[in-house]
């Protein structure tokens, strides 16, 4: 199955691509701003079984935002008509369609354009109506109030919300999972995805509490999916400058001791030994919180964003215990660069489930 994703470099596009990347039998094609600007959209949609239309403008002058979103949809319809395709098109609409605003009106118009194309061409149209979407990689002051708060808290700023308005939020990975089901089941028509309801002040209080605990080397309680997703989003704004984090080594005549992981969450810990020159890992996660902590020997921990090229390298040693908490959507590995056996403690916030491992093979440094 070939799935085309427009707006592939945006917040939701990145998460959808990362999730579909792990699904066997799915090939993902991407379209960014340049695809629309250079007239390459026809080539992009050709051969697609599914098109997930995420490209759009979220912030700016109301009339410009509305006109831009409608123009992008018209370009997509033209490309679909030129190729004679009968793809299933999923459109990321918004609960703003319920409001009398230029943005809400543009979302309604885009849905009408795509539905009319599907009716006339024999294709399928799914209007995915979303609440606020947040996640790792979101742009503060643009994508989501969650992104803004997380950025401010991570950089030592003080968020100042204007009021305690109600808000409804959903993580981008959950949207990706729901869309995959819609593709598999060929769901058509309007689909309203419900998020988590909370107030702006409650959201900020939750994030501030997480920052306070994490500053004390305590992983907050992550047993609820929303809390896990908020924590993953918050810590994404700490990477890479925050790591590795040195732990206090308590030494007396008996030897030394340090606190490896503190959390009310539970989770799973395991130890490994690695021979000199050997590398472990080369995989990524979409939801898992994972800690690497070298307890003996010398190692290099390398990480790369799934769709990026820059490799971050952290040198760590058992002589000074330091941890690196692995960000989601980053493939990572650890290599023994010393002469002795490497000892490493690993911790994840959830018990390993072979049926749903959230561990996808991907080389940090592709051959």
QUILINVEN-V33977 format. One record per backbone hydrogen bond with DSSP energy under -0.5 kcal/mol. NH is the residue of the N-H (numbers start at 0). CO is the residue of the C=O. If there is no record, write none. Layout:
BEGIN
NH_CO ; NH_CO
END
This chain:
BEGIN
2_0 ; 2_26 ; 3_1 ; 3_49 ; 4_28 ; 5_51 ; 6_30 ; 7_4 ; 7_30 ; 9_6 ; 13_9 ; 14_10 ; 15_11 ; 16_12 ; 17_13 ; 18_14 ; 19_15 ; 20_16 ; 21_17 ; 21_18 ; 22_19 ; 23_21 ; 25_22 ; 26_0 ; 28_2 ; 28_26 ; 30_4 ; 34_31 ; 35_31 ; 36_32 ; 37_33 ; 38_35 ; 39_34 ; 40_34 ; 43_39 ; 44_40 ; 45_41 ; 47_44 ; 48_1 ; 49_1 ; 50_87 ; 51_3 ; 52_50 ; 52_89 ; 53_5 ; 53_51 ; 64_60 ; 65_61 ; 66_62 ; 67_63 ; 68_64 ; 69_65 ; 70_66 ; 71_67 ; 72_68 ; 73_69 ; 74_70 ; 75_71 ; 76_72 ; 77_73 ; 78_74 ; 79_75 ; 80_76 ; 81_77 ; 82_78 ; 83_79 ; 84_79 ; 87_48 ; 88_86 ; 88_123 ; 89_50 ; 89_87 ; 90_88 ; 90_125 ; 91_52 ; 92_90 ; 92_127 ; 94_129 ; 96_93 ; 97_94 ; 98_95 ; 100_98 ; 104_100 ; 105_101 ; 106_102 ; 107_103 ; 108_104 ; 109_105 ; 110_106 ; 111_107 ; 112_108 ; 113_109 ; 114_110 ; 115_111 ; 116_112 ; 117_113 ; 118_114 ; 119_115 ; 120_116 ; 121_117 ; 122_117 ; 123_86 ; 125_88 ; 126_188 ; 127_90 ; 127_125 ; 128_126 ; 128_190 ; 129_92 ; 129_127 ; 131_167 ; 133_169 ; 137_134 ; 139_137 ; 141_138 ; 142_138 ; 143_138 ; 147_143 ; 148_144 ; 149_145 ; 150_146 ; 151_147 ; 152_148 ; 153_149 ; 154_150 ; 155_152 ; 156_151 ; 158_156 ; 164_162 ; 166_197 ; 168_195 ; 169_131 ; 171_133 ; 173_170 ; 174_170 ; 175_171 ; 176_172 ; 177_173 ; 178_174 ; 179_175 ; 180_176 ; 181_177 ; 182_178 ; 183_179 ; 184_180 ; 185_181 ; 185_182 ; 186_181 ; 188_124 ; 190_126 ; 192_128 ; 192_190 ; 193_191 ; 195_168 ; 197_166 ; 199_164 ; 202_198 ; 203_199 ; 204_200 ; 205_201 ; 206_202 ; 207_203 ; 208_204 ; 209_205 ; 210_206 ; 211_207 ; 212_208 ; 213_209 ; 214_210 ; 215_211 ; 215_212 ; 216_213 ; 217_212 ; 218_216 ; 218_261 ; 219_217 ; 227_223 ; 228_224 ; 229_225 ; 230_226 ; 231_227 ; 232_228 ; 233_229 ; 234_230 ; 235_231 ; 236_232 ; 236_233 ; 237_234 ; 238_234 ; 241_237 ; 242_239 ; 243_322 ; 244_322 ; 245_243 ; 246_320 ; 249_247 ; 249_256 ; 250_248 ; 251_254 ; 254_251 ; 256_249 ; 259_257 ; 261_216 ; 263_218 ; 266_264 ; 267_347 ; 269_345 ; 271_343 ; 273_341 ; 276_335 ; 277_274 ; 279_333 ; 281_279 ; 281_331 ; 282_331 ; 283_359 ; 289_287 ; 289_325 ; 290_346 ; 291_323 ; 292_344 ; 293_321 ; 294_342 ; 295_342 ; 298_315 ; 299_334 ; 300_313 ; 301_299 ; 301_332 ; 302_311 ; 303_330 ; 304_309 ; 305_328 ; 307_304 ; 311_302 ; 311_309 ; 313_300 ; 315_298 ; 315_313 ; 316_319 ; 317_296 ; 319_316 ; 322_244 ; 323_291 ; 325_289 ; 325_323 ; 328_284 ; 329_326 ; 330_303 ; 330_328 ; 331_282 ; 332_301 ; 333_279 ; 334_299 ; 335_277 ; 336_297 ; 336_334 ; 337_297 ; 341_273 ; 342_295 ; 343_271 ; 344_292 ; 345_269 ; 346_290 ; 347_267 ; 348_288 ; 353_351 ; 355_352 ; 356_353 ; 359_283 ; 360_358 ; 361_281 ; 365_363
END
